[in-house]
């Protein structure tokens, strides 16, 4: 019996090849899009859940409040938190630290020298606290002794090839210290879904006891394991009293020190905070993609329902005859479910074949294990099975719902009513839903694209073009003199416009903060500001605008060690009423005793980071407080000429002065725009799947137009006999669809505005949602609908009416 049903199903599918093809295309696109997009949602939403007891792990993030208001916050904590919390709080079951201070280090082994971006210092229990697998070494002992280091498998290959790295010594150079570390462990490269991306881990025992317990510098991630969330909240409440007991005298005494215990699973999607070194995801984008995935799947199903409805009515005669000869409803249900099963099985099979072909392209477009490990992800197979079963159930049941009340006599007289089965209101609602979805997605795509263009095209207030950056070497005794010498030599190279030195560059977070006070402030309020060390040429080279006062100058001897320039944000934070009051004022820098530093200029705020971030309060200075603020970068402005050739000459000069250091360089505009890489890819994904959704909607329109024309075939024939022109027939059919589009515009316009308004609220600097975007979405929907319906209607409008009336 089943074999018989399968034969009939295949025959029907071949007979109705038009419906079969558009049904398959719609299913393949909607199923595939849903699986791919949900794969993205799942990937982004499950960072760090591979750790044992990950739901009990929190990161203690620093918050400082003044009169109950959060004044400053960042992701890191002070080195001393861990020991005190472990000793004082019974709720702390385990605690570990990862010190990111000077995390970029130069590593040497024999003749191999590399600048490694992620070399950190961590507690000895790091590998027992977390679940990062060790390939070599004992998790209990690998970081126990001073001057020991654990390295990733990739690093082991890079430095030692196939040789056993255990026991070999790496020279790890920071700005001030050289660690001679014996390799005691090799760990697997950290998984893609880890917010920590570390290459080398030095034992905390390699540092001094003072540095390990110091309650001042906040450069460590502190991770805490508790028994419950309630314990985490208890720790938060207890911490301010602990901080009052241990914090140093200079460390923001006017503020209450607090912590937020952030669940490990939330770190990746939380907004970027100061002193965060990982690449962050976006909770907003994940939610948007999730809703988008549901919409495209539902649009695909609605499209399929409409097509199957049209197809079922075409087969009403067949159903009527079966009923007449005594066929039972359950037999017809089996028949339709087998057809649905075959169609959905083909759709899943075609999707799998297309993914095999497209996966290399997708991996190149958006390099992520989300695609490179696509077939290894259980979610993919689980979703395919789930969607296959649901789709088979829904599309198999639709014909039964449509034809369940069929009257044999009406069918055999060929007077099938369009109102049979599913209610007219529901069908129209599904059609309007498709059009509304198309309008919302078009508005969203255009708005997202405009926001990306706005962020990348807006004037930063700083010139980052034609700028080659190279990183300075490790600090030596004559480091400053050599760096100044090489700077002067590079200025003489043809094509070089200017050369300047700085502790940071645009596009990179300023990672040195200290709490400073305005002189003679009666309330003695400490203000946390970013400290940015520059030379005489930096401000002019980057075309930063001085609103009031002056730039640093060799004509003023005090500028070298006693003058400051504030950005407008810093000026306001210190409580100066305006630029005039600020210039000539004095600031007391944290940890510098009673010495006063004079403000000689105020800079217009500029975008040091992407436009996803607010302006930051920054102090520019030429000296190094605590001898901790070094020149890390040299900026070379290039004019005309061959940039590649100039870069080669710069490297020669660099190597002549620092022969044992690698020359690491990049162009600043490319470096700055890397901040938007994920946003651009996100916008591209939305655009691609929006057009695919519109294509599915077009398939749905074809199905509905076919259904409508089937219902009104004889009406159209009579109108033609009465003298109606083909264009009048086209107008008649199109107007019904245009009315539905009109309703969709009324619904979709405020809905899409609300969605995009809320999306844009997350950007401090954003584009406007212009009125023409809604007109564009409406016109595009009308145009696509009109063309699609007309393609289907032309055949009927030109057909001989006698042929249509023959069966009456």
ROGU-902992 format. One record per residue (C-alpha): y, x, z negated; residue number from 0. Coordinates in steps of 0.25 Angstrom, whole numbers. Each point is the difference from the previous one (the first is absolute). Layout:
N
((Y X Z) NUM),
...
//
This chain:
808
((0 0 0) 0),
((10 11 -4) 1),
((-3 7 13) 2),
((3 -12 8) 3),
((13 -2 -8) 4),
((4 15 3) 5),
((-3 -2 15) 6),
((9 -12 0) 7),
((11 7 -7) 8),
((0 12 10) 9),
((0 -10 11) 10),
((12 -7 -6) 11),
((7 13 -3) 12),
((-2 4 15) 13),
((4 -13 5) 14),
((13 0 -7) 15),
((3 15 2) 16),
((15 -2 -1) 17),
((-1 -6 -14) 18),
((-10 10 -4) 19),
((9 12 5) 20),
((12 -5 -7) 21),
((-7 -3 -13) 22),
((-7 13 0) 23),
((13 8 2) 24),
((7 -8 -11) 25),
((-11 2 -10) 26),
((-1 15 3) 27),
((15 2 -2) 28),
((1 -8 -12) 29),
((-13 5 -7) 30),
((3 14 4) 31),
((15 0 -5) 32),
((-4 -7 -13) 33),
((-11 11 -3) 34),
((10 12 4) 35),
((11 -6 -8) 36),
((-8 -3 -12) 37),
((-6 14 1) 38),
((14 5 -2) 39),
((3 -10 -11) 40),
((-13 4 -8) 41),
((2 15 3) 42),
((15 0 -6) 43),
((-4 -9 -11) 44),
((-12 8 -6) 45),
((6 14 -3) 46),
((-6 8 -11) 47),
((-11 -11 -3) 48),
((-11 11 2) 49),
((3 6 -13) 50),
((-10 -4 -11) 51),
((7 -10 -10) 52),
((12 0 10) 53),
((5 -13 -7) 54),
((2 7 -13) 55),
((8 11 6) 56),
((16 0 -1) 57),
((11 9 4) 58),
((11 2 -11) 59),
((13 -1 8) 60),
((13 3 -7) 61),
((11 -10 -2) 62),
((13 3 -8) 63),
((8 -12 -5) 64),
((14 -1 -5) 65),
((4 -13 -8) 66),
((-12 -6 5) 67),
((2 3 15) 68),
((-8 9 8) 69),
((9 12 3) 70),
((-10 10 7) 71),
((-14 0 4) 72),
((-10 8 7) 73),
((-15 1 2) 74),
((-2 13 -8) 75),
((0 3 -14) 76),
((3 12 -9) 77),
((-11 10 -3) 78),
((0 -3 -15) 79),
((-4 -15 2) 80),
((-15 3 1) 81),
((-3 8 -13) 82),
((9 -9 -8) 83),
((-6 -13 5) 84),
((-14 4 -2) 85),
((3 5 -14) 86),
((8 -13 -4) 87),
((-6 -11 8) 88),
((-14 -5 -3) 89),
((1 -9 12) 90),
((0 13 9) 91),
((-15 3 3) 92),
((3 11 10) 93),
((12 6 6) 94),
((3 11 11) 95),
((12 6 7) 96),
((3 4 14) 97),
((12 9 0) 98),
((7 0 14) 99),
((11 10 -4) 100),
((2 10 12) 101),
((-12 -7 6) 102),
((3 7 13) 103),
((-6 14 -1) 104),
((-3 12 8) 105),
((-15 4 -1) 106),
((-5 13 4) 107),
((-14 6 2) 108),
((-1 13 6) 109),
((7 -1 13) 110),
((1 -15 0) 111),
((13 -6 -4) 112),
((3 -15 0) 113),
((10 -9 -6) 114),
((-8 -11 -7) 115),
((8 -13 -2) 116),
((-9 -5 -11) 117),
((-4 10 -11) 118),
((1 -6 -14) 119),
((-3 3 -14) 120),
((-9 -9 -7) 121),
((-7 -2 -14) 122),
((-15 5 -2) 123),
((-5 -14 0) 124),
((5 -4 13) 125),
((-13 -1 7) 126),
((-7 -7 -11) 127),
((12 -10 -1) 128),
((0 -3 15) 129),
((-12 -2 9) 130),
((3 11 10) 131),
((-13 7 4) 132),
((-2 15 -2) 133),
((-8 7 10) 134),
((0 13 -8) 135),
((3 2 -15) 136),
((-2 -8 -13) 137),
((9 -12 -2) 138),
((1 4 -15) 139),
((4 14 2) 140),
((6 2 13) 141),
((14 0 -5) 142),
((-2 4 -14) 143),
((4 15 1) 144),
((14 6 3) 145),
((2 5 14) 146),
((-11 -9 6) 147),
((1 -9 12) 148),
((-7 -11 7) 149),
((2 -1 15) 150),
((-4 -11 11) 151),
((-11 2 9) 152),
((10 1 12) 153),
((8 11 -8) 154),
((-13 8 -3) 155),
((-3 -1 15) 156),
((14 5 4) 157),
((0 12 -10) 158),
((-14 4 -1) 159),
((-8 -5 13) 160),
((-14 -2 -3) 161),
((0 10 -12) 162),
((-2 -5 -14) 163),
((14 -2 -6) 164),
((-5 0 -15) 165),
((6 12 -7) 166),
((10 4 11) 167),
((14 2 -4) 168),
((12 -7 6) 169),
((14 4 -2) 170),
((8 -12 -2) 171),
((15 2 0) 172),
((11 -9 -5) 173),
((15 2 0) 174),
((-1 9 -12) 175),
((-15 2 -4) 176),
((-12 6 7) 177),
((-13 -6 -5) 178),
((-13 9 3) 179),
((-10 -11 0) 180),
((-15 1 0) 181),
((-7 -12 8) 182),
((-9 -7 -10) 183),
((-2 -13 8) 184),
((0 -6 14) 185),
((3 -15 1) 186),
((-2 -10 11) 187),
((13 -3 8) 188),
((6 -11 -7) 189),
((-3 -14 6) 190),
((10 -6 9) 191),
((2 -12 -10) 192),
((4 10 -11) 193),
((15 0 -4) 194),
((-2 14 -4) 195),
((-1 10 12) 196),
((-3 14 -6) 197),
((-4 13 6) 198),
((-1 9 -12) 199),
((0 -3 -15) 200),
((3 12 -10) 201),
((-4 -2 -14) 202),
((10 -4 -10) 203),
((-5 12 -9) 204),
((7 9 10) 205),
((14 -4 -5) 206),
((6 2 -14) 207),
((-2 -9 -11) 208),
((15 -2 -1) 209),
((0 -5 15) 210),
((-12 -9 -3) 211),
((6 -7 -12) 212),
((15 0 4) 213),
((7 -14 -1) 214),
((11 2 10) 215),
((-4 3 14) 216),
((-6 -12 7) 217),
((-9 5 11) 218),
((-14 -4 -4) 219),
((-8 -13 3) 220),
((-6 -4 -13) 221),
((-13 -9 2) 222),
((-5 -8 -12) 223),
((-14 -7 -2) 224),
((0 -12 -9) 225),
((-11 -10 -4) 226),
((9 -12 5) 227),
((13 -4 6) 228),
((4 -5 -14) 229),
((-1 14 -5) 230),
((9 5 11) 231),
((11 -10 -4) 232),
((-2 5 -14) 233),
((3 14 4) 234),
((12 -4 7) 235),
((6 -6 -12) 236),
((-4 11 -9) 237),
((6 11 9) 238),
((15 0 -3) 239),
((-2 3 -15) 240),
((-9 12 5) 241),
((10 5 9) 242),
((11 0 -11) 243),
((-9 8 -8) 244),
((-4 11 11) 245),
((11 0 10) 246),
((10 12 1) 247),
((14 0 -5) 248),
((6 1 14) 249),
((-9 -10 7) 250),
((9 -13 1) 251),
((1 -2 -14) 252),
((9 -13 2) 253),
((-12 -7 8) 254),
((-12 -6 -5) 255),
((-13 7 6) 256),
((-10 -10 5) 257),
((-12 0 9) 258),
((-7 -11 9) 259),
((-15 1 1) 260),
((-2 -2 15) 261),
((-14 -4 4) 262),
((-6 10 9) 263),
((-3 -10 10) 264),
((14 -4 1) 265),
((6 14 3) 266),
((-2 0 15) 267),
((7 -13 3) 268),
((11 1 -10) 269),
((14 4 5) 270),
((3 15 1) 271),
((6 5 -13) 272),
((8 14 -2) 273),
((-10 11 -2) 274),
((-12 -7 8) 275),
((-6 10 9) 276),
((-11 -9 7) 277),
((2 -8 13) 278),
((2 -14 -5) 279),
((-5 -13 6) 280),
((8 -13 0) 281),
((-4 -13 -8) 282),
((9 -8 9) 283),
((-6 5 13) 284),
((-14 -2 -5) 285),
((3 -15 -4) 286),
((7 -2 14) 287),
((-12 5 7) 288),
((-10 -8 -8) 289),
((8 -13 3) 290),
((1 5 15) 291),
((-15 2 0) 292),
((-3 -14 -5) 293),
((10 -6 10) 294),
((-6 7 12) 295),
((-14 -5 -4) 296),
((4 -14 -2) 297),
((8 0 13) 298),
((-13 5 7) 299),
((-8 -11 -7) 300),
((10 -11 3) 301),
((0 5 15) 302),
((-15 -1 0) 303),
((0 -14 -7) 304),
((9 -5 11) 305),
((-8 6 11) 306),
((-13 -5 -6) 307),
((7 -14 -1) 308),
((3 0 15) 309),
((-14 5 3) 310),
((-6 -11 -9) 311),
((7 -11 7) 312),
((-4 5 13) 313),
((-14 -2 -5) 314),
((2 -13 -5) 315),
((-9 -6 11) 316),
((-11 9 -4) 317),
((1 -4 -14) 318),
((0 -15 3) 319),
((-12 1 9) 320),
((-8 8 -11) 321),
((4 -11 -10) 322),
((-5 -11 10) 323),
((-13 6 1) 324),
((-2 1 -15) 325),
((4 15 -3) 326),
((4 2 -14) 327),
((13 6 -5) 328),
((-7 11 -7) 329),
((-6 5 13) 330),
((14 0 6) 331),
((5 8 -12) 332),
((-11 10 2) 333),
((4 1 15) 334),
((15 2 -3) 335),
((-3 10 -11) 336),
((-9 9 9) 337),
((11 0 10) 338),
((10 4 -10) 339),
((-9 11 -6) 340),
((-2 6 14) 341),
((15 0 3) 342),
((3 6 -14) 343),
((-11 10 1) 344),
((5 5 14) 345),
((14 1 -6) 346),
((-4 9 -11) 347),
((-9 8 9) 348),
((12 2 10) 349),
((9 3 -12) 350),
((-9 11 -4) 351),
((-1 6 14) 352),
((15 0 1) 353),
((2 7 -13) 354),
((-10 11 4) 355),
((9 2 12) 356),
((14 -2 -7) 357),
((-3 7 -13) 358),
((4 14 5) 359),
((14 -6 4) 360),
((2 -7 -13) 361),
((-4 12 -8) 362),
((11 8 8) 363),
((10 -11 -1) 364),
((-1 -1 -15) 365),
((-8 11 -5) 366),
((-7 -5 -13) 367),
((-15 0 -5) 368),
((3 -15 2) 369),
((-4 2 14) 370),
((-7 14 0) 371),
((-10 -6 -10) 372),
((0 -14 6) 373),
((-15 -2 1) 374),
((-3 6 -13) 375),
((9 -11 -8) 376),
((-9 -11 -5) 377),
((12 -10 1) 378),
((0 1 15) 379),
((-15 -5 1) 380),
((2 -10 -11) 381),
((12 -6 6) 382),
((-7 -1 14) 383),
((-12 -7 -6) 384),
((10 -9 -8) 385),
((9 -4 12) 386),
((-12 -1 9) 387),
((-7 -11 -10) 388),
((13 -7 -2) 389),
((4 0 14) 390),
((-14 -5 4) 391),
((1 -11 -10) 392),
((14 -5 4) 393),
((-1 1 15) 394),
((-14 -6 -1) 395),
((5 -12 -8) 396),
((12 -3 8) 397),
((-7 -7 11) 398),
((-7 -9 -10) 399),
((12 -4 -7) 400),
((7 -3 13) 401),
((-11 -8 6) 402),
((-7 -6 -13) 403),
((6 -14 3) 404),
((-3 0 15) 405),
((-3 -14 6) 406),
((-10 0 11) 407),
((6 -11 7) 408),
((14 6 1) 409),
((-6 13 4) 410),
((-8 -6 11) 411),
((12 -7 6) 412),
((8 13 0) 413),
((11 -5 -10) 414),
((-1 11 -10) 415),
((11 -1 -10) 416),
((8 13 -4) 417),
((0 -6 -14) 418),
((-15 1 -1) 419),
((-5 8 -12) 420),
((11 9 -6) 421),
((13 -7 -3) 422),
((12 2 9) 423),
((9 5 -11) 424),
((-10 11 -3) 425),
((-1 5 14) 426),
((15 0 2) 427),
((2 7 -13) 428),
((-10 11 4) 429),
((8 1 13) 430),
((13 1 -7) 431),
((-6 10 -10) 432),
((-3 9 12) 433),
((14 0 5) 434),
((6 1 -14) 435),
((-9 13 -2) 436),
((5 5 13) 437),
((15 -2 -3) 438),
((-2 7 -14) 439),
((-7 12 5) 440),
((10 2 12) 441),
((12 -1 -10) 442),
((-8 9 -10) 443),
((-3 11 11) 444),
((14 0 5) 445),
((6 1 -14) 446),
((-9 11 -4) 447),
((3 8 13) 448),
((15 -1 -3) 449),
((-2 4 -14) 450),
((-8 13 4) 451),
((11 3 11) 452),
((11 -3 -10) 453),
((-6 10 -10) 454),
((-2 11 10) 455),
((13 -2 8) 456),
((10 -2 -12) 457),
((9 12 -3) 458),
((-5 7 -12) 459),
((13 6 -4) 460),
((-7 14 3) 461),
((-3 7 13) 462),
((-15 3 1) 463),
((0 2 15) 464),
((-2 14 6) 465),
((-4 6 -13) 466),
((-12 10 -2) 467),
((-4 1 -15) 468),
((-9 11 -5) 469),
((-5 2 -14) 470),
((3 11 -9) 471),
((-10 10 -5) 472),
((-5 2 -14) 473),
((11 5 -10) 474),
((1 15 -2) 475),
((9 9 -8) 476),
((10 2 12) 477),
((-3 -14 6) 478),
((14 -5 0) 479),
((6 12 6) 480),
((-11 0 11) 481),
((2 -14 3) 482),
((15 1 1) 483),
((-2 12 9) 484),
((-9 -7 10) 485),
((9 -12 0) 486),
((12 9 5) 487),
((-9 7 10) 488),
((-5 -14 6) 489),
((14 -4 2) 490),
((2 11 10) 491),
((-12 -6 9) 492),
((5 -6 13) 493),
((-1 -15 0) 494),
((1 -1 -16) 495),
((12 -9 -4) 496),
((-2 2 -15) 497),
((-9 4 -11) 498),
((-1 -5 -14) 499),
((-9 0 -12) 500),
((-3 -12 -10) 501),
((-10 -4 -10) 502),
((-4 -12 8) 503),
((2 -6 14) 504),
((2 -15 5) 505),
((-13 -7 1) 506),
((-5 7 -13) 507),
((1 -6 -14) 508),
((9 9 -9) 509),
((-10 3 -11) 510),
((10 6 -10) 511),
((6 -10 -10) 512),
((8 3 -12) 513),
((7 -9 -10) 514),
((15 3 0) 515),
((12 -5 -7) 516),
((15 -2 4) 517),
((8 9 -9) 518),
((8 -8 -11) 519),
((-9 -12 2) 520),
((2 -7 -14) 521),
((-14 -7 2) 522),
((-6 13 4) 523),
((-9 -7 10) 524),
((-10 9 8) 525),
((-1 -3 15) 526),
((-12 5 8) 527),
((4 6 13) 528),
((-6 8 11) 529),
((4 14 0) 530),
((2 6 14) 531),
((2 15 2) 532),
((8 4 13) 533),
((7 12 5) 534),
((15 0 6) 535),
((-5 -5 14) 536),
((-9 -11 -3) 537),
((10 -12 -1) 538),
((7 4 12) 539),
((-13 3 8) 540),
((-5 -14 -3) 541),
((14 -7 2) 542),
((0 -6 -13) 543),
((13 -7 -2) 544),
((9 4 -12) 545),
((7 -12 -5) 546),
((9 7 -10) 547),
((2 14 -4) 548),
((-6 12 7) 549),
((-13 7 4) 550),
((-5 13 -7) 551),
((8 12 5) 552),
((-1 15 -2) 553),
((15 -1 -3) 554),
((-3 -6 -13) 555),
((-8 10 -9) 556),
((-4 -11 -10) 557),
((-8 -8 11) 558),
((-11 10 -1) 559),
((-4 -4 -14) 560),
((9 -11 -6) 561),
((4 -10 11) 562),
((-7 -13 4) 563),
((1 -10 11) 564),
((-4 -15 -3) 565),
((-5 -10 10) 566),
((7 -14 -2) 567),
((-12 -6 -6) 568),
((0 12 -11) 569),
((15 -2 -2) 570),
((-2 -15 -3) 571),
((-12 3 -9) 572),
((8 10 -8) 573),
((11 -11 -2) 574),
((11 5 8) 575),
((9 -11 5) 576),
((3 6 14) 577),
((-1 13 7) 578),
((14 4 -4) 579),
((-4 0 -15) 580),
((-14 7 3) 581),
((7 12 7) 582),
((4 10 -11) 583),
((-9 -7 -11) 584),
((-11 7 -7) 585),
((-15 -2 -2) 586),
((-9 6 -11) 587),
((-13 4 6) 588),
((-13 -2 -8) 589),
((-5 12 -7) 590),
((13 8 3) 591),
((6 0 -14) 592),
((15 -4 -1) 593),
((4 6 14) 594),
((8 -9 9) 595),
((-2 -1 15) 596),
((12 -5 8) 597),
((-1 -10 11) 598),
((7 5 12) 599),
((-4 -10 11) 600),
((-6 -14 2) 601),
((-10 -2 12) 602),
((-2 -13 7) 603),
((-14 -5 -3) 604),
((-10 3 11) 605),
((-14 -3 3) 606),
((-8 11 -6) 607),
((-13 -8 2) 608),
((-3 -11 9) 609),
((7 -13 0) 610),
((-11 -6 -8) 611),
((7 7 -12) 612),
((13 -2 -7) 613),
((11 11 -1) 614),
((-4 9 -11) 615),
((10 7 -10) 616),
((0 14 4) 617),
((8 12 -5) 618),
((2 12 9) 619),
((1 14 -6) 620),
((-1 14 4) 621),
((-7 6 -12) 622),
((-14 -2 -6) 623),
((0 -7 -14) 624),
((-10 6 -9) 625),
((-4 9 12) 626),
((-9 -11 5) 627),
((8 -5 13) 628),
((-3 10 11) 629),
((3 -1 15) 630),
((-13 -5 6) 631),
((5 -2 14) 632),
((9 6 11) 633),
((6 -10 10) 634),
((4 6 13) 635),
((9 -8 9) 636),
((-3 2 15) 637),
((9 -2 12) 638),
((-5 0 14) 639),
((-10 10 4) 640),
((-15 0 -1) 641),
((-3 -5 -14) 642),
((-14 6 1) 643),
((5 14 4) 644),
((10 -1 -11) 645),
((-11 -3 -10) 646),
((-7 12 4) 647),
((12 9 -2) 648),
((2 -6 -14) 649),
((-15 3 -3) 650),
((2 14 4) 651),
((12 2 -9) 652),
((-8 -7 -12) 653),
((-12 9 2) 654),
((9 12 0) 655),
((5 -3 -14) 656),
((-13 -8 -6) 657),
((-12 6 8) 658),
((-10 -5 -10) 659),
((5 -14 0) 660),
((-4 -11 10) 661),
((11 -6 9) 662),
((-1 -15 -2) 663),
((11 -8 8) 664),
((2 -14 6) 665),
((11 -8 6) 666),
((8 -9 -9) 667),
((1 -12 8) 668),
((-15 -1 2) 669),
((-2 3 -15) 670),
((10 -11 -4) 671),
((-6 -11 9) 672),
((-14 3 -5) 673),
((4 -9 -12) 674),
((0 -12 10) 675),
((-14 4 7) 676),
((-7 -11 -8) 677),
((11 -10 2) 678),
((0 2 15) 679),
((-15 -1 1) 680),
((0 -13 -8) 681),
((11 -6 9) 682),
((-9 4 12) 683),
((-12 -6 -6) 684),
((8 -13 -2) 685),
((5 0 14) 686),
((-14 2 6) 687),
((-7 -11 -8) 688),
((12 -9 2) 689),
((-2 0 15) 690),
((-15 -1 -1) 691),
((3 -13 -9) 692),
((9 -5 11) 693),
((-11 2 10) 694),
((-9 -8 -9) 695),
((10 -11 0) 696),
((1 0 15) 697),
((-15 -2 0) 698),
((1 -12 -9) 699),
((11 -6 8) 700),
((-9 1 12) 701),
((-11 -7 -8) 702),
((10 -11 -4) 703),
((6 -1 14) 704),
((-14 -2 6) 705),
((-3 -11 -11) 706),
((12 -7 3) 707),
((-2 1 15) 708),
((-14 -5 -2) 709),
((5 -12 -8) 710),
((12 -3 10) 711),
((-7 3 13) 712),
((0 -14 5) 713),
((14 -3 -5) 714),
((5 12 8) 715),
((-7 -5 12) 716),
((6 -14 -1) 717),
((14 7 -2) 718),
((-2 8 13) 719),
((-4 -12 8) 720),
((12 -7 -5) 721),
((9 12 6) 722),
((1 10 -12) 723),
((2 14 5) 724),
((-8 12 -5) 725),
((12 5 -8) 726),
((2 -13 -7) 727),
((-15 1 -4) 728),
((3 14 -5) 729),
((12 -5 -8) 730),
((-8 -12 -6) 731),
((-11 10 -5) 732),
((9 11 -5) 733),
((10 -9 -7) 734),
((-11 -4 -10) 735),
((-3 15 -3) 736),
((15 2 -1) 737),
((1 -10 -11) 738),
((-10 7 -8) 739),
((7 13 2) 740),
((13 -7 -4) 741),
((-7 -4 -13) 742),
((-6 14 -2) 743),
((14 6 2) 744),
((6 -9 -11) 745),
((-11 4 -9) 746),
((-1 15 4) 747),
((14 3 0) 748),
((3 -2 -15) 749),
((-14 5 -4) 750),
((2 13 8) 751),
((14 2 -5) 752),
((-5 -1 -15) 753),
((-12 9 3) 754),
((9 11 6) 755),
((11 -2 -10) 756),
((-9 3 -11) 757),
((-7 12 7) 758),
((14 6 3) 759),
((4 -2 -15) 760),
((-9 12 -3) 761),
((9 10 8) 762),
((13 4 -6) 763),
((6 2 14) 764),
((-4 -10 10) 765),
((3 -7 13) 766),
((4 -14 2) 767),
((-9 -12 4) 768),
((9 -4 12) 769),
((0 -14 6) 770),
((-4 4 14) 771),
((-14 5 -6) 772),
((-4 -15 -2) 773),
((5 -4 13) 774),
((-8 11 7) 775),
((-12 -4 -8) 776),
((2 -15 4) 777),
((3 3 15) 778),
((-12 10 1) 779),
((-9 -11 -6) 780),
((5 -11 9) 781),
((-1 10 12) 782),
((-14 4 -3) 783),
((-4 -14 -3) 784),
((6 -5 13) 785),
((-7 10 9) 786),
((-13 -2 -7) 787),
((0 -15 1) 788),
((5 1 15) 789),
((-11 9 4) 790),
((-10 -11 -5) 791),
((8 -12 5) 792),
((3 5 14) 793),
((-14 -2 5) 794),
((0 -15 -5) 795),
((14 -2 5) 796),
((-5 4 14) 797),
((-13 -7 0) 798),
((-3 -12 9) 799),
((2 -12 -9) 800),
((-12 -7 8) 801),
((-10 10 -6) 802),
((5 -3 -14) 803),
((-1 -15 1) 804),
((-14 0 7) 805),
((-7 -1 -13) 806),
((8 -12 -5) 807),
//
